[in-house]
Amino acid sequence: MASPTAAASGSSSSREGTAKAMVFDQISQTIQSTSNLLHLMQQSSPSQVQLTKLPKNLLAKTTMIKNTGQVLEQMPQVISSLDAHVENGLQSVPHLRTVSQLLANMESCQLSSLSQAHLPEKEPEMGKQPPAKH
C-alpha cells in the first residue's frame, strides 16, 4: 500500500502533467490559429508587405514563448515551495505572539520601575520644608 505522502505526490505529479499538456495544447492551438489568420489576411489584404513581416515577428518571439513554457513548468515547484514557507510562517505565529507579549511586559516593567524611581525623589523634597512655627 502506498503511503499518503506518496499518493499525494503521485496525484500532484499527475496534475502537473495534465496542466503542462493543457498549456502546451493551448499554445499550439494559438499558434495554429494565428498562422491560419495570417494566411487569410495575406490572401485578402492589399497591404501584404506589412503582413509578411508578421510571421517574422512571431518567429522572433519563439524564444520568449519557450521561456514562458519553462517558467510554466517550474510553477508547480515554486507554488509548492511558497506553500511550505507560508505553512512555516503560520506555525511561527504563536511564538511571535509570545515574544510580543514578553516585550510588552518588559516595557511595562521598565516604565513601572522608572515611575517608581521618580516618586522617592519627590518625597525627600517635601521633607526639606522648614517645620511650621507655632
VMD Tcl script that builds the backbone (N, CA, C; Angstrom):
set m [mol new atoms 402]
animate dup $m
set s [atomselect $m all]
$s set {name element resname resid chain x y z} {
  {N N MET 1 A 0.841 -1.182 0.000}
  {CA C MET 1 A 0.000 0.000 0.000}
  {C C MET 1 A 0.887 1.245 0.000}
  {N N ALA 2 A 0.567 2.214 -0.819}
  {CA C ALA 2 A 1.367 3.441 -0.916}
  {C C ALA 2 A 1.040 4.341 0.263}
  {N N SER 3 A 2.038 5.064 0.739}
  {CA C SER 3 A 1.823 5.987 1.847}
  {C C SER 3 A 1.015 7.183 1.364}
  {N N PRO 4 A 0.330 7.903 2.289}
  {CA C PRO 4 A -0.450 9.086 1.877}
  {C C PRO 4 A 0.419 10.122 1.184}
  {N N THR 5 A 1.675 10.248 1.624}
  {CA C THR 5 A 2.574 11.223 1.007}
  {C C THR 5 A 2.881 10.825 -0.425}
  {N N ALA 6 A 3.134 9.522 -0.632}
  {CA C ALA 6 A 3.438 9.058 -1.986}
  {C C ALA 6 A 2.219 9.221 -2.877}
  {N N ALA 7 A 1.023 8.941 -2.334}
  {CA C ALA 7 A -0.201 9.098 -3.120}
  {C C ALA 7 A -0.407 10.563 -3.482}
  {N N ALA 8 A -0.189 11.463 -2.506}
  {CA C ALA 8 A -0.337 12.896 -2.779}
  {C C ALA 8 A 0.673 13.348 -3.802}
  {N N SER 9 A 1.885 12.818 -3.698}
  {CA C SER 9 A 2.936 13.181 -4.653}
  {C C SER 9 A 2.566 12.700 -6.045}
  {N N GLY 10 A 2.003 11.497 -6.124}
  {CA C GLY 10 A 1.596 10.954 -7.419}
  {C C GLY 10 A 0.487 11.767 -8.034}
  {N N SER 11 A -0.503 12.162 -7.222}
  {CA C SER 11 A -1.597 12.962 -7.769}
  {C C SER 11 A -1.105 14.348 -8.148}
  {N N SER 12 A -0.143 14.883 -7.386}
  {CA C SER 12 A 0.437 16.189 -7.713}
  {C C SER 12 A 1.173 16.103 -9.041}
  {N N SER 13 A 1.920 15.022 -9.225}
  {CA C SER 13 A 2.660 14.820 -10.477}
  {C C SER 13 A 1.694 14.670 -11.642}
  {N N SER 14 A 0.597 13.969 -11.397}
  {CA C SER 14 A -0.411 13.785 -12.430}
  {C C SER 14 A -1.045 15.114 -12.808}
  {N N ARG 15 A -1.340 15.933 -11.796}
  {CA C ARG 15 A -1.915 17.259 -12.063}
  {C C ARG 15 A -0.938 18.132 -12.844}
  {N N GLU 16 A 0.349 18.048 -12.476}
  {CA C GLU 16 A 1.359 18.835 -13.189}
  {C C GLU 16 A 1.408 18.425 -14.655}
  {N N GLY 17 A 1.384 17.111 -14.897}
  {CA C GLY 17 A 1.414 16.610 -16.271}
  {C C GLY 17 A 0.203 17.066 -17.049}
  {N N THR 18 A -0.962 17.008 -16.415}
  {CA C THR 18 A -2.198 17.440 -17.061}
  {C C THR 18 A -2.142 18.938 -17.351}
  {N N ALA 19 A -1.672 19.715 -16.387}
  {CA C ALA 19 A -1.574 21.167 -16.579}
  {C C ALA 19 A -0.608 21.495 -17.710}
  {N N LYS 20 A 0.535 20.804 -17.752}
  {CA C LYS 20 A 1.513 21.040 -18.821}
  {C C LYS 20 A 0.910 20.710 -20.177}
  {N N ALA 21 A 0.202 19.583 -20.246}
  {CA C ALA 21 A -0.407 19.174 -21.512}
  {C C ALA 21 A -1.446 20.195 -21.964}
  {N N MET 22 A -2.237 20.698 -21.003}
  {CA C MET 22 A -3.249 21.697 -21.353}
  {C C MET 22 A -2.604 22.977 -21.866}
  {N N VAL 23 A -1.563 23.424 -21.185}
  {CA C VAL 23 A -0.877 24.652 -21.608}
  {C C VAL 23 A -0.251 24.447 -22.980}
  {N N PHE 24 A 0.392 23.306 -23.181}
  {CA C PHE 24 A 1.015 23.022 -24.472}
  {C C PHE 24 A -0.040 23.018 -25.572}
  {N N ASP 25 A -1.189 22.382 -25.317}
  {CA C ASP 25 A -2.265 22.352 -26.307}
  {C C ASP 25 A -2.778 23.751 -26.618}
  {N N GLN 26 A -2.944 24.561 -25.577}
  {CA C GLN 26 A -3.448 25.922 -25.794}
  {C C GLN 26 A -2.455 26.751 -26.603}
  {N N ILE 27 A -1.166 26.616 -26.287}
  {CA C ILE 27 A -0.156 27.362 -27.040}
  {C C ILE 27 A -0.138 26.895 -28.491}
  {N N SER 28 A -0.195 25.586 -28.697}
  {CA C SER 28 A -0.199 25.039 -30.066}
  {C C SER 28 A -1.414 25.527 -30.846}
  {N N GLN 29 A -2.587 25.502 -30.201}
  {CA C GLN 29 A -3.800 25.972 -30.863}
  {C C GLN 29 A -3.713 27.455 -31.196}
  {N N THR 30 A -3.136 28.229 -30.285}
  {CA C THR 30 A -2.996 29.670 -30.509}
  {C C THR 30 A -2.072 29.940 -31.688}
  {N N ILE 31 A -0.959 29.227 -31.734}
  {CA C ILE 31 A -0.016 29.419 -32.843}
  {C C ILE 31 A -0.658 29.001 -34.157}
  {N N GLN 32 A -1.374 27.879 -34.158}
  {CA C GLN 32 A -2.050 27.421 -35.385}
  {C C GLN 32 A -3.114 28.416 -35.816}
  {N N SER 33 A -3.891 28.919 -34.867}
  {CA C SER 33 A -4.927 29.904 -35.197}
  {C C SER 33 A -4.313 31.179 -35.748}
  {N N THR 34 A -3.213 31.618 -35.141}
  {CA C THR 34 A -2.532 32.821 -35.614}
  {C C THR 34 A -2.004 32.614 -37.029}
  {N N SER 35 A -1.437 31.456 -37.260}
  {CA C SER 35 A -0.913 31.149 -38.593}
  {C C SER 35 A -2.039 31.141 -39.621}
  {N N ASN 36 A -3.165 30.501 -39.294}
  {CA C ASN 36 A -4.311 30.474 -40.214}
  {C C ASN 36 A -4.838 31.879 -40.477}
  {N N LEU 37 A -4.914 32.674 -39.434}
  {CA C LEU 37 A -5.390 34.049 -39.587}
  {C C LEU 37 A -4.451 34.852 -40.485}
  {N N LEU 38 A -3.142 34.670 -40.306}
  {CA C LEU 38 A -2.175 35.382 -41.142}
  {C C LEU 38 A -2.328 34.994 -42.605}
  {N N HIS 39 A -2.519 33.703 -42.866}
  {CA C HIS 39 A -2.700 33.268 -44.260}
  {C C HIS 39 A -3.956 33.887 -44.865}
  {N N LEU 40 A -5.034 33.905 -44.102}
  {CA C LEU 40 A -6.274 34.509 -44.599}
  {C C LEU 40 A -6.090 35.999 -44.856}
  {N N MET 41 A -5.401 36.669 -43.945}
  {CA C MET 41 A -5.191 38.108 -44.102}
  {C C MET 41 A -4.289 38.382 -45.310}
  {N N GLN 42 A -3.279 37.556 -45.504}
  {CA C GLN 42 A -2.377 37.763 -46.643}
  {C C GLN 42 A -3.123 37.585 -47.960}
  {N N GLN 43 A -4.050 36.663 -48.001}
  {CA C GLN 43 A -4.792 36.416 -49.236}
  {C C GLN 43 A -5.808 37.513 -49.529}
  {N N SER 44 A -6.319 38.170 -48.475}
  {CA C SER 44 A -7.389 39.137 -48.703}
  {C C SER 44 A -6.976 40.593 -48.486}
  {N N SER 45 A -5.762 40.840 -48.038}
  {CA C SER 45 A -5.381 42.200 -47.696}
  {C C SER 45 A -4.538 42.842 -48.785}
  {N N PRO 46 A -4.797 44.149 -49.049}
  {CA C PRO 46 A -3.973 44.857 -50.022}
  {C C PRO 46 A -2.587 45.227 -49.458}
  {N N SER 47 A -2.458 45.265 -48.152}
  {CA C SER 47 A -1.170 45.660 -47.576}
  {C C SER 47 A -0.379 44.416 -47.159}
  {N N GLN 48 A -0.040 43.606 -48.143}
  {CA C GLN 48 A 0.644 42.346 -47.883}
  {C C GLN 48 A 2.076 42.544 -47.382}
  {N N VAL 49 A 2.676 43.686 -47.679}
  {CA C VAL 49 A 4.053 43.930 -47.246}
  {C C VAL 49 A 4.130 43.919 -45.720}
  {N N GLN 50 A 3.193 44.593 -45.084}
  {CA C GLN 50 A 3.185 44.614 -43.617}
  {C C GLN 50 A 2.844 43.239 -43.051}
  {N N LEU 51 A 1.949 42.554 -43.722}
  {CA C LEU 51 A 1.547 41.247 -43.228}
  {C C LEU 51 A 2.669 40.214 -43.343}
  {N N THR 52 A 3.523 40.358 -44.320}
  {CA C THR 52 A 4.623 39.394 -44.450}
  {C C THR 52 A 5.626 39.548 -43.322}
  {N N LYS 53 A 5.638 40.723 -42.683}
  {CA C LYS 53 A 6.530 40.934 -41.545}
  {C C LYS 53 A 6.014 40.232 -40.292}
  {N N LEU 54 A 4.707 40.004 -40.213}
  {CA C LEU 54 A 4.134 39.408 -39.010}
  {C C LEU 54 A 4.705 38.025 -38.684}
  {N N PRO 55 A 4.811 37.107 -39.639}
  {CA C PRO 55 A 5.388 35.805 -39.278}
  {C C PRO 55 A 6.828 35.935 -38.752}
  {N N LYS 56 A 7.596 36.874 -39.316}
  {CA C LYS 56 A 8.960 37.074 -38.836}
  {C C LYS 56 A 8.936 37.564 -37.384}
  {N N ASN 57 A 7.999 38.491 -37.087}
  {CA C ASN 57 A 7.869 38.976 -35.709}
  {C C ASN 57 A 7.464 37.844 -34.770}
  {N N LEU 58 A 6.583 36.986 -35.260}
  {CA C LEU 58 A 6.149 35.843 -34.458}
  {C C LEU 58 A 7.316 34.891 -34.213}
  {N N LEU 59 A 8.116 34.660 -35.242}
  {CA C LEU 59 A 9.286 33.794 -35.081}
  {C C LEU 59 A 10.302 34.405 -34.124}
  {N N ALA 60 A 10.401 35.736 -34.121}
  {CA C ALA 60 A 11.328 36.404 -33.212}
  {C C ALA 60 A 10.900 36.195 -31.759}
  {N N LYS 61 A 9.631 35.940 -31.555}
  {CA C LYS 61 A 9.123 35.756 -30.189}
  {C C LYS 61 A 9.144 34.288 -29.761}
  {N N THR 62 A 9.646 33.418 -30.603}
  {CA C THR 62 A 9.700 31.991 -30.269}
  {C C THR 62 A 10.481 31.748 -28.998}
  {N N THR 63 A 11.595 32.445 -28.816}
  {CA C THR 63 A 12.405 32.274 -27.607}
  {C C THR 63 A 11.595 32.648 -26.374}
  {N N MET 64 A 10.852 33.740 -26.486}
  {CA C MET 64 A 10.033 34.164 -25.349}
  {C C MET 64 A 8.964 33.117 -25.054}
  {N N ILE 65 A 8.386 32.545 -26.088}
  {CA C ILE 65 A 7.367 31.511 -25.902}
  {C C ILE 65 A 7.980 30.295 -25.220}
  {N N LYS 66 A 9.188 29.903 -25.624}
  {CA C LYS 66 A 9.864 28.767 -24.989}
  {C C LYS 66 A 10.180 29.079 -23.537}
  {N N ASN 67 A 10.652 30.299 -23.269}
  {CA C ASN 67 A 10.942 30.696 -21.888}
  {C C ASN 67 A 9.678 30.665 -21.036}
  {N N THR 68 A 8.582 31.121 -21.613}
  {CA C THR 68 A 7.312 31.083 -20.897}
  {C C THR 68 A 6.941 29.644 -20.566}
  {N N GLY 69 A 7.174 28.745 -21.501}
  {CA C GLY 69 A 6.911 27.326 -21.263}
  {C C GLY 69 A 7.756 26.792 -20.120}
  {N N GLN 70 A 9.023 27.187 -20.077}
  {CA C GLN 70 A 9.902 26.738 -18.991}
  {C C GLN 70 A 9.438 27.284 -17.653}
  {N N VAL 71 A 9.017 28.546 -17.640}
  {CA C VAL 71 A 8.514 29.141 -16.399}
  {C C VAL 71 A 7.260 28.404 -15.943}
  {N N LEU 72 A 6.376 28.090 -16.892}
  {CA C LEU 72 A 5.151 27.372 -16.538}
  {C C LEU 72 A 5.472 25.985 -15.989}
  {N N GLU 73 A 6.494 25.349 -16.507}
  {CA C GLU 73 A 6.897 24.041 -15.993}
  {C C GLU 73 A 7.391 24.142 -14.552}
  {N N GLN 74 A 8.022 25.249 -14.210}
  {CA C GLN 74 A 8.580 25.422 -12.870}
  {C C GLN 74 A 7.543 25.913 -11.861}
  {N N MET 75 A 6.420 26.406 -12.328}
  {CA C MET 75 A 5.421 26.996 -11.430}
  {C C MET 75 A 4.935 26.044 -10.338}
  {N N PRO 76 A 4.623 24.784 -10.626}
  {CA C PRO 76 A 4.162 23.906 -9.531}
  {C C PRO 76 A 5.194 23.791 -8.414}
  {N N GLN 77 A 6.472 23.716 -8.760}
  {CA C GLN 77 A 7.513 23.616 -7.729}
  {C C GLN 77 A 7.606 24.923 -6.946}
  {N N VAL 78 A 7.494 26.046 -7.634}
  {CA C VAL 78 A 7.549 27.347 -6.961}
  {C C VAL 78 A 6.365 27.493 -6.008}
  {N N ILE 79 A 5.191 27.115 -6.475}
  {CA C ILE 79 A 3.992 27.221 -5.646}
  {C C ILE 79 A 4.113 26.308 -4.431}
  {N N SER 80 A 4.619 25.105 -4.642}
  {CA C SER 80 A 4.813 24.167 -3.530}
  {C C SER 80 A 5.793 24.733 -2.505}
  {N N SER 81 A 6.871 25.334 -2.990}
  {CA C SER 81 A 7.868 25.922 -2.097}
  {C C SER 81 A 7.275 27.098 -1.316}
  {N N LEU 82 A 6.545 27.956 -2.001}
  {CA C LEU 82 A 5.896 29.091 -1.328}
  {C C LEU 82 A 4.886 28.601 -0.295}
  {N N ASP 83 A 4.156 27.561 -0.642}
  {CA C ASP 83 A 3.183 26.991 0.278}
  {C C ASP 83 A 3.873 26.494 1.547}
  {N N ALA 84 A 5.029 25.848 1.394}
  {CA C ALA 84 A 5.779 25.362 2.557}
  {C C ALA 84 A 6.256 26.528 3.422}
  {N N HIS 85 A 6.725 27.607 2.791}
  {CA C HIS 85 A 7.176 28.777 3.550}
  {C C HIS 85 A 6.010 29.437 4.296}
  {N N VAL 86 A 4.867 29.522 3.649}
  {CA C VAL 86 A 3.693 30.106 4.302}
  {C C VAL 86 A 3.285 29.234 5.487}
  {N N GLU 87 A 3.306 27.916 5.300}
  {CA C GLU 87 A 2.952 26.995 6.388}
  {C C GLU 87 A 3.899 27.171 7.568}
  {N N ASN 88 A 5.197 27.280 7.293}
  {CA C ASN 88 A 6.170 27.509 8.365}
  {C C ASN 88 A 5.908 28.833 9.067}
  {N N GLY 89 A 5.570 29.846 8.288}
  {CA C GLY 89 A 5.258 31.151 8.872}
  {C C GLY 89 A 4.042 31.088 9.777}
  {N N LEU 90 A 3.025 30.355 9.338}
  {CA C LEU 90 A 1.815 30.225 10.155}
  {C C LEU 90 A 2.094 29.463 11.445}
  {N N GLN 91 A 3.004 28.513 11.381}
  {CA C GLN 91 A 3.358 27.769 12.592}
  {C C GLN 91 A 4.142 28.649 13.564}
  {N N SER 92 A 4.759 29.701 13.080}
  {CA C SER 92 A 5.545 30.598 13.928}
  {C C SER 92 A 4.690 31.657 14.617}
  {N N VAL 93 A 3.446 31.816 14.207}
  {CA C VAL 93 A 2.590 32.868 14.764}
  {C C VAL 93 A 2.466 32.770 16.289}
  {N N PRO 94 A 2.213 31.600 16.869}
  {CA C PRO 94 A 2.122 31.554 18.341}
  {C C PRO 94 A 3.419 32.013 19.016}
  {N N HIS 95 A 4.562 31.665 18.442}
  {CA C HIS 95 A 5.839 32.090 19.005}
  {C C HIS 95 A 5.981 33.605 18.925}
  {N N LEU 96 A 5.541 34.170 17.813}
  {CA C LEU 96 A 5.611 35.627 17.661}
  {C C LEU 96 A 4.711 36.319 18.678}
  {N N ARG 97 A 3.566 35.739 18.945}
  {CA C ARG 97 A 2.664 36.313 19.951}
  {C C ARG 97 A 3.324 36.281 21.330}
  {N N THR 98 A 3.992 35.168 21.629}
  {CA C THR 98 A 4.672 35.046 22.927}
  {C C THR 98 A 5.770 36.090 23.055}
  {N N VAL 99 A 6.573 36.235 21.999}
  {CA C VAL 99 A 7.662 37.218 22.016}
  {C C VAL 99 A 7.091 38.625 22.162}
  {N N SER 100 A 6.020 38.906 21.433}
  {CA C SER 100 A 5.386 40.223 21.512}
  {C C SER 100 A 4.882 40.497 22.929}
  {N N GLN 101 A 4.269 39.498 23.552}
  {CA C GLN 101 A 3.766 39.663 24.925}
  {C C GLN 101 A 4.919 39.880 25.898}
  {N N LEU 102 A 6.020 39.123 25.711}
  {CA C LEU 102 A 7.192 39.311 26.580}
  {C C LEU 102 A 7.762 40.722 26.443}
  {N N LEU 103 A 7.851 41.216 25.216}
  {CA C LEU 103 A 8.358 42.574 25.002}
  {C C LEU 103 A 7.440 43.611 25.647}
  {N N ALA 104 A 6.142 43.407 25.530}
  {CA C ALA 104 A 5.190 44.341 26.137}
  {C C ALA 104 A 5.337 44.308 27.662}
  {N N ASN 105 A 5.511 43.127 28.227}
  {CA C ASN 105 A 5.694 43.009 29.683}
  {C C ASN 105 A 6.990 43.680 30.126}
  {N N MET 106 A 8.058 43.490 29.339}
  {CA C MET 106 A 9.339 44.127 29.674}
  {C C MET 106 A 9.195 45.643 29.655}
  {N N GLU 107 A 8.525 46.150 28.630}
  {CA C GLU 107 A 8.330 47.592 28.515}
  {C C GLU 107 A 7.516 48.110 29.695}
  {N N SER 108 A 6.480 47.380 30.061}
  {CA C SER 108 A 5.638 47.775 31.186}
  {C C SER 108 A 6.447 47.795 32.484}
  {N N CYS 109 A 7.280 46.772 32.684}
  {CA C CYS 109 A 8.111 46.716 33.901}
  {C C CYS 109 A 9.109 47.872 33.932}
  {N N GLN 110 A 9.703 48.187 32.787}
  {CA C GLN 110 A 10.666 49.286 32.730}
  {C C GLN 110 A 9.985 50.612 33.028}
  {N N LEU 111 A 8.813 50.817 32.459}
  {CA C LEU 111 A 8.078 52.059 32.723}
  {C C LEU 111 A 7.676 52.141 34.184}
  {N N SER 112 A 7.279 51.019 34.744}
  {CA C SER 112 A 6.889 50.989 36.149}
  {C C SER 112 A 8.083 51.307 37.052}
  {N N SER 113 A 9.235 50.713 36.742}
  {CA C SER 113 A 10.425 50.980 37.576}
  {C C SER 113 A 10.898 52.423 37.408}
  {N N LEU 114 A 10.761 52.992 36.226}
  {CA C LEU 114 A 11.131 54.391 36.012}
  {C C LEU 114 A 10.210 55.324 36.803}
  {N N SER 115 A 8.923 55.033 36.789}
  {CA C SER 115 A 7.996 55.905 37.522}
  {C C SER 115 A 8.205 55.764 39.026}
  {N N GLN 116 A 8.558 54.587 39.512}
  {CA C GLN 116 A 8.835 54.398 40.937}
  {C C GLN 116 A 10.147 55.065 41.321}
  {N N ALA 117 A 11.095 55.118 40.402}
  {CA C ALA 117 A 12.377 55.766 40.679}
  {C C ALA 117 A 12.178 57.269 40.857}
  {N N HIS 118 A 11.218 57.852 40.187}
  {CA C HIS 118 A 10.954 59.287 40.302}
  {C C HIS 118 A 10.140 59.625 41.539}
  {N N LEU 119 A 9.319 58.736 42.028}
  {CA C LEU 119 A 8.495 59.016 43.205}
  {C C LEU 119 A 9.331 59.241 44.466}
  {N N PRO 120 A 10.327 58.418 44.795}
  {CA C PRO 120 A 11.108 58.667 46.021}
  {C C PRO 120 A 11.840 60.005 45.987}
  {N N GLU 121 A 12.197 60.506 44.821}
  {CA C GLU 121 A 12.892 61.790 44.739}
  {C C GLU 121 A 11.982 62.929 45.189}
  {N N LYS 122 A 10.716 62.832 44.957}
  {CA C LYS 122 A 9.786 63.890 45.326}
  {C C LYS 122 A 9.527 63.912 46.823}
  {N N GLU 123 A 9.524 62.762 47.480}
  {CA C GLU 123 A 9.234 62.692 48.908}
  {C C GLU 123 A 10.288 63.409 49.745}
  {N N PRO 124 A 11.615 63.225 49.496}
  {CA C PRO 124 A 12.583 63.956 50.317}
  {C C PRO 124 A 12.443 65.467 50.159}
  {N N GLU 125 A 12.058 65.912 48.982}
  {CA C GLU 125 A 11.887 67.350 48.783}
  {C C GLU 125 A 10.809 67.877 49.712}
  {N N MET 126 A 9.785 67.104 49.920}
  {CA C MET 126 A 8.700 67.524 50.800}
  {C C MET 126 A 9.200 67.559 52.246}
  {N N GLY 127 A 10.098 66.653 52.570}
  {CA C GLY 127 A 10.651 66.602 53.918}
  {C C GLY 127 A 11.624 67.742 54.186}
  {N N LYS 128 A 12.132 68.430 53.186}
  {CA C LYS 128 A 13.103 69.511 53.347}
  {C C LYS 128 A 12.422 70.823 53.718}
  {N N GLN 129 A 11.106 70.880 53.689}
  {CA C GLN 129 A 10.424 72.131 54.025}
  {C C GLN 129 A 10.635 72.428 55.516}
  {N N PRO 130 A 10.820 73.666 55.841}
  {CA C PRO 130 A 11.031 74.012 57.256}
  {C C PRO 130 A 9.781 73.703 58.065}
  {N N PRO 131 A 9.959 73.282 59.275}
  {CA C PRO 131 A 8.793 72.975 60.123}
  {C C PRO 131 A 7.984 74.237 60.361}
  {N N ALA 132 A 6.730 74.069 60.465}
  {CA C ALA 132 A 5.833 75.213 60.700}
  {C C ALA 132 A 6.035 75.726 62.108}
  {N N LYS 133 A 6.064 77.075 62.301}
  {CA C LYS 133 A 6.262 77.691 63.627}
  {C C LYS 133 A 4.913 77.906 64.268}
  {N N HIS 134 A 4.862 77.655 65.584}
  {CA C HIS 134 A 3.620 77.865 66.317}
  {C C HIS 134 A 3.695 79.094 67.103}
}
mol reanalyze $m
mol bondsrecalc $m
mol representation Tube
mol addrep $m
